[in-house]
C-alpha cells in the first residue's frame, strides 16, 4: 500500500521498468525459483503446426504493426478488452528467450516456471476435441522452448482432459514423455464441476503422477462501465476462496492425500481467513454437510496445498504468524504489470528479513525444488 495520505506512487510498466540492485545477495546455497512467470506463444503457432482441416480454422496469434499481440479464433477477437497489451506483454523477454534469461540473471532468478500468455483462452472454443489438439501443439512447442535451457526454464503444460477425465492418465504420460514437469488446469472452467463424480479419474491420475496441479488466475470480466477495469483486475487477483473450498468440502483432498495443489498469483492473505471460516462452517453445519470429513477443512490445506505470493507483505506476516511457511511459494510473475520484476532482489531481501534465513530459503525456492523435483 502507499502512504497513509493516499498519495499514489506510479510503478512503471515492465517494458520500461529499470532493474534495481542494491548489492544485497541471499545467503550462499540459496536457490531462487519463481513458480509463476509467462512467455507468449510463438507467432502463428497453431496456423503453422496444425494439420489438415484443423489448419483452416486454427487460432490466429500475431503481432500487429504497432508491436502489440493479438489473438482471434473463428473471426472472434480473443484479446482482453480495456488493457494495452504492452502492459503485460511489452517486455522483450516475453518472446525473446535470450532477453528473458538476461533478465533472470539481472534479477537473481535461477529457475523459472513458464506459464502461457494466450493459450488458456482457448478453453472458450466450443469444439473440445479441437481444443485438445490445440493444446497438443502448445505443449509440444513449450517443451521445445524450454529445452534450450532446461535447468532454468520449466514449462507448465496445460492439461486439457477436464473435458475427458478418463483420458488424463494417458495424457500426463504424453506430457512426461515430452519432458514437461509441471501441470495446469483452468481455475474457473465453464460448466465443469470439479467435484462431479465423472472427474474422479482425473484427480486419481494427477495424484498418481506425483506432479502438483497448478491453478492460475484468469481475466474474467464481471463488471462493466465506470471503474470496471480496476474492479475486474482486483477481483481476478483473489479468486481462490471458493475453488479451494470446493476441493476441501467435496472430499477431493481427503480422498487423494498425495494430491498437491498450487494456487498462483492470488497471494497468501486469503488463506488464513478462508481456513478460519471453512472450519467454522464445518463445525456449525456439519450435520448438514456431505461428505463427512475426518478432519477440519484447514487440515487439508496445510497437508496438501500451496499458495504463491508476488509482493505480499500481509501474506508473509500471516504465514509466519499461523505457522504456514511450508505452504508458501514465491513468484516474480515476469513480465506482467503486477509482477515484482525490477525489484526482485529487494523483495527476496524482504522475505529473508521477515522470515529469517531458514524459512526464507524454503519460500524463495527450496519448497518448489522439492515439489517439482528440480
C-alpha positions in Angstrom: 0.0 0.0 0.0 1.0 3.6 -0.5 1.3 6.2 2.3 -1.5 6.9 4.7 -2.3 10.1 3.0 -3.3 8.2 -0.1 -0.7 9.6 -2.4 -0.1 7.5 -5.5 3.3 6.3 -6.4 3.2 5.1 -10.0 5.0 1.9 -11.0 6.5 1.9 -14.5 5.2 -0.7 -17.0 7.5 -3.8 -17.1 8.7 -2.9 -20.6 10.1 0.4 -19.2 10.9 -0.8 -15.7 14.6 -0.5 -14.6 16.2 -3.4 -12.7 17.3 -2.4 -9.3 20.3 -3.9 -7.5 21.5 -2.6 -4.1 24.2 -5.2 -3.9 22.5 -7.5 -1.4 22.6 -11.2 -2.1 20.9 -14.1 -0.4 23.0 -16.5 1.8 25.2 -18.9 -0.1 23.3 -22.0 -1.2 20.0 -20.2 -1.7 18.2 -21.2 -4.9 15.7 -18.8 -6.3 12.8 -20.4 -8.2 9.9 -18.3 -9.5 6.9 -20.6 -9.8 4.8 -18.3 -12.0 6.3 -16.5 -15.0 4.9 -16.1 -18.5 6.0 -16.2 -22.1 4.0 -15.5 -25.2 3.5 -18.3 -27.6 5.3 -18.4 -31.0 3.6 -16.2 -33.5 1.2 -18.1 -35.9 1.8 -21.2 -33.7 -1.4 -23.0 -34.4 -1.6 -21.9 -38.0 1.8 -23.3 -38.7 1.6 -26.6 -36.7 -1.9 -27.8 -37.0 -2.6 -30.1 -39.9 -5.4 -30.9 -42.4 -8.8 -29.2 -41.8 -7.6 -28.0 -38.3 -5.2 -25.6 -40.0 -8.0 -23.9 -41.8 -9.7 -23.0 -38.5 -6.6 -22.6 -36.4 -6.4 -20.0 -33.7 -4.6 -16.9 -35.1 -1.9 -15.3 -33.0 0.0 -12.4 -34.5 1.9 -9.2 -33.8 0.4 -6.1 -35.3 2.1 -3.1 -36.9 2.0 -1.3 -33.5 4.0 -4.2 -32.0 1.1 -5.4 -29.8 0.0 -9.0 -29.8 -3.5 -10.2 -31.0 -5.5 -13.4 -30.9 -8.6 -14.5 -32.7 -10.5 -17.8 -33.2 -13.0 -18.2 -36.0 -13.1 -14.5 -36.5 -13.8 -13.8 -32.8 -11.5 -11.4 -31.0 -9.8 -13.1 -28.1 -7.9 -10.0 -26.8 -8.7 -8.8 -23.3 -10.6 -5.6 -23.7 -9.7 -2.4 -21.9 -6.0 -3.1 -21.5 -3.0 -2.1 -23.6 -1.3 -5.5 -24.2 2.1 -3.8 -23.7 1.4 -3.6 -20.0 1.8 -7.4 -19.7 3.4 -8.4 -23.0 5.7 -5.5 -23.9 9.0 -6.7 -22.3 11.2 -8.3 -25.0 11.8 -11.3 -22.7 8.2 -12.2 -23.2 9.1 -13.5 -26.6 12.9 -13.5 -26.8 14.4 -16.3 -24.7 17.9 -14.8 -24.6 16.4 -11.5 -23.3 14.4 -13.5 -20.7 17.5 -15.3 -19.4 19.4 -12.0 -19.2 16.6 -10.5 -17.1 16.6 -13.6 -14.9 20.3 -13.1 -14.4 19.9 -9.5 -13.5 17.2 -10.3 -11.1 19.0 -13.2 -9.4 16.4 -15.8 -10.5 17.9 -19.3 -11.0 14.8 -21.1 -12.4 11.5 -20.0 -13.8 8.3 -21.9 -14.3 6.7 -20.7 -17.5 3.0 -20.3 -18.0 1.1 -19.5 -21.2 0.2 -16.0 -22.3 -2.8 -16.7 -24.5 -3.2 -20.5 -24.8 -5.6 -20.9 -21.9 -8.1 -18.6 -23.5 -8.8 -21.4 -26.0 -11.0 -23.1 -23.4 -13.7 -20.8 -24.8 -13.8 -22.9 -28.0 -16.9 -25.0 -28.3 -15.2 -27.9 -30.0 -13.3 -29.6 -27.1 -11.7 -32.3 -29.3 -10.2 -29.4 -31.4 -9.2 -27.7 -28.1 -7.2 -30.8 -27.1 -5.4 -30.9 -30.4 -4.6 -27.2 -30.0 -3.2 -27.9 -26.5 -1.1 -30.7 -28.0 0.5 -28.1 -30.3 1.1 -25.7 -27.4 2.5 -28.2 -25.0 4.9 -29.6 -27.6 6.1 -26.1 -28.5 6.5 -25.2 -24.8 8.8 -28.3 -24.4 10.9 -27.1 -27.3 11.1 -23.6 -25.9 12.4 -24.7 -22.5 14.7 -27.4 -23.9 17.3 -24.7 -24.7 17.9 -24.1 -21.0 16.3 -27.0 -19.1 17.9 -26.2 -15.8 16.5 -22.6 -15.9 13.2 -22.8 -17.8 10.5 -25.3 -16.7 7.3 -25.3 -18.8 3.9 -25.6 -17.2 1.9 -27.8 -19.5 -1.9 -27.3 -19.9 -3.8 -30.5 -19.1 -6.9 -30.4 -21.5 -8.6 -33.5 -20.1 -11.0 -31.6 -17.9 -13.4 -32.4 -20.8 -12.3 -36.1 -21.0 -11.3 -37.0 -17.4 -10.8 -40.7 -18.3 -8.0 -39.7 -20.7 -6.0 -37.9 -18.0 -3.5 -40.7 -17.2 -2.5 -41.2 -20.8 -2.2 -37.5 -21.4 0.0 -37.0 -18.4 2.3 -39.8 -19.7 2.5 -38.0 -23.0 3.4 -34.7 -21.3 6.0 -36.5 -19.3 7.4 -38.1 -22.5 7.8 -34.6 -23.9 9.7 -33.6 -20.7 7.2 -31.3 -19.0 7.4 -31.4 -15.2 4.5 -29.0 -14.3 0.8 -29.1 -15.0 -2.0 -26.6 -15.0 -5.8 -26.8 -15.3 -8.2 -23.9 -15.5 -9.2 -22.2 -12.2 -12.8 -21.5 -13.3 -13.8 -23.6 -16.4 -17.2 -23.0 -17.7 -19.7 -25.8 -17.0 -17.0 -28.1 -15.5 -17.8 -29.1 -11.9 -14.6 -30.3 -10.4 -16.5 -32.1 -7.7 -18.5 -34.2 -10.1 -18.1 -38.0 -9.9 -17.1 -38.1 -13.6 -14.0 -36.1 -12.7 -12.7 -38.8 -10.3 -10.3 -40.4 -12.9 -8.7 -37.0 -13.5 -7.9 -36.5 -9.8 -6.7 -40.0 -9.4 -4.4 -39.8 -12.4 -2.9 -36.5 -11.2 -2.3 -37.9 -7.8 -0.7 -41.0 -9.3 1.7 -38.9 -11.4 3.1 -37.1 -8.3 3.0 -33.8 -10.2 1.5 -30.9 -8.4 -1.5 -29.4 -10.2 -1.4 -25.6 -10.6 -4.2 -23.1 -10.8 -3.6 -19.6 -12.2 -5.9 -16.5 -12.0 -7.6 -15.5 -15.3 -9.0 -12.5 -16.9 -12.7 -12.6 -16.1 -14.8 -9.6 -16.9 -17.7 -9.4 -14.4 -18.0 -5.6 -14.2 -18.6 -3.0 -16.9 -18.7 0.8 -17.0 -17.0 3.3 -14.7 -14.3 1.6 -12.7 -14.8 -1.8 -14.3 -11.1 -2.4 -15.3 -9.8 -1.8 -11.8 -12.7 -3.8 -10.2 -12.1 -6.7 -12.5 -8.4 -6.8 -12.0 -8.7 -6.6 -8.2 -11.4 -9.4 -8.2 -9.3 -11.6 -10.5 -6.3 -11.3 -8.1 -8.4 -13.1 -5.4 -10.3 -16.0 -6.9 -9.3 -19.0 -4.8 -11.6 -18.9 -1.7 -14.5 -20.7 -3.5 -12.3 -23.0 -5.5 -10.3 -24.3 -2.5 -13.5 -24.6 -0.5 -14.9 -26.9 -3.2 -11.8 -29.1 -3.2 -11.9 -29.4 0.6 -15.6 -29.8 1.3 -16.2 -32.2 -1.6 -13.6 -34.6 -0.1 -11.3 -34.5 -3.2 -8.3 -33.5 -1.0 -9.2 -36.2 1.6 -9.6 -39.0 -0.9 -6.4 -38.1 -2.7 -3.8 -37.4 0.1 -1.0 -37.5 -2.4 -2.5 -34.7 -4.5 -0.6 -31.4 -4.3 -2.4 -28.2 -5.2 -0.7 -24.9 -6.1 -2.6 -21.6 -6.3 -0.7 -19.0 -8.3 -0.9 -15.2 -8.2 -3.6 -15.0 -5.5 -1.2 -14.2 -2.7 -1.5 -15.8 0.8 -3.7 -13.3 2.6 -6.8 -15.2 1.7 -5.6 -18.4 3.2 -5.9 -17.9 7.0 -9.2 -16.0 6.6 -10.7 -18.8 4.4 -9.4 -21.6 6.6 -10.9 -19.9 9.7 -14.3 -19.6 8.0 -14.3 -23.1 6.5 -13.5 -24.7 9.8 -16.3 -22.7 11.5 -18.7 -23.7 8.7 -17.8 -27.4 9.1 -18.2 -27.3 12.9 -21.5 -25.4 12.7 -23.2 -27.1 9.7 -21.5 -30.5 10.0 -24.8 -32.3 10.4 -25.9 -31.0 7.0 -22.7 -31.4 5.0 -21.8 -34.3 2.8 -19.4 -36.0 2.6 -18.2 -36.2 6.2 -14.6 -35.3 6.6 -12.2 -37.0 9.0 -10.5 -33.6 9.8 -11.4 -30.0 9.7 -11.0 -28.4 6.2 -7.9 -26.4 7.2 -6.1 -29.7 7.8 -6.2 -30.5 4.1 -4.7 -27.1 3.1 -1.9 -27.5 5.5 -1.2 -31.0 4.3 -1.5 -30.6 0.5 -1.9 -27.0 -0.7 0.4 -24.1 -1.5 -0.1 -20.5 -2.4 2.4 -18.3 -4.3 3.0 -14.7 -3.4 4.5 -12.0 -5.6 4.6 -8.8 -3.4 2.6 -9.7 -0.4 3.6 -8.2 2.9 0.3 -9.2 4.5 0.6 -12.8 3.4 4.2 -13.1 4.6 3.3 -11.9 8.0 0.2 -14.2 8.2 2.1 -17.2 7.0 4.7 -16.7 9.7 2.1 -16.0 12.4 0.0 -19.0 11.6 2.9 -21.4 11.1 2.3 -21.9 7.4 5.6 -21.0 5.8 5.8 -24.5 4.4 2.7 -23.8 2.4 4.2 -20.6 0.8 5.8 -20.3 -2.6 7.2 -17.2 -4.4 7.0 -15.9 -7.9 8.1 -12.9 -9.9 5.2 -13.1 -12.4 7.5 -11.9 -15.1 6.7 -9.8 -17.1 3.2 -8.8 -16.1 2.2 -5.4 -14.8 1.5 -6.7 -11.3 4.9 -8.5 -11.3 7.7 -7.7 -8.9 10.0 -7.6 -11.9 12.6 -4.9 -11.5 12.6 -5.2 -7.7 13.1 -9.0 -7.3 16.3 -8.7 -5.3 14.7 -6.2 -3.0 11.6 -8.4 -2.5 13.7 -11.5 -1.8 15.6 -9.5 0.8 12.3 -8.5 2.4 11.3 -12.2 2.6 14.6 -13.0 4.4 14.2 -10.0 6.7 10.6 -11.1 7.6 11.0 -14.9 7.9 14.7 -15.4 8.7 17.1 -17.4 6.6 15.9 -20.9 7.1 12.2 -20.2 6.3 13.1 -17.7 3.6 15.2 -20.3 1.7 12.1 -22.6 1.6 9.8 -19.8 0.2 12.1 -18.5 -2.5 13.0 -21.8 -3.9 13.5 -24.7 -1.5 9.9 -25.9 -1.4 9.5 -25.5 -5.1 12.6 -27.6 -5.8 11.1 -30.4 -3.7 7.6 -30.2 -5.2 8.8 -30.4 -8.9 12.0 -32.4 -8.3 14.0 -29.6 -9.8 
